[in-house]
Amino acid sequence: MVAAIGGTLKNTPLNNFIVEDDDGDAKAIFPAFNKARIASPIFRVYDGQESMVYSF
């Protein structure tokens, strides 16, 4: 994964964090990431309240 840091590009490992309560919508994300060749992990929570636990 490439991220812009300070105006330059640097290879930086990233984690993907999604908040999605619908299983069908969440399952659609995985093929899209594979198609885009995004190999970084995807972490899923089911609602905003649960996301707050992981955000802080």
C-alpha positions, 0 to 999 in steps of 0.5 A, spaced: 500 500 500 502 506 498 501 512 502 502 520 501 506 522 507 509 529 507 508 530 500 512 524 498 510 516 497 512 511 502 510 504 502 506 503 509 502 497 511 495 499 512 489 496 516 482 497 513 476 499 518 469 498 516 463 499 520 457 496 516 451 492 520 449 489 513 452 482 512 451 482 504 454 489 504 460 487 508 461 481 504 461 485 497 467 489 500 472 483 500 471 482 492 472 489 491 479 489 495 481 483 491 480 486 485 483 492 486 489 488 489 489 491 496 492 486 500 491 489 507 487 486 513 480 488 513 477 489 520 469 490 521 465 492 526 457 492 526 455 499 529 457 506 531 457 504 538 462 498 537 467 502 532 468 507 538 471 502 542 476 501 537 477 508 535 479 510 542 
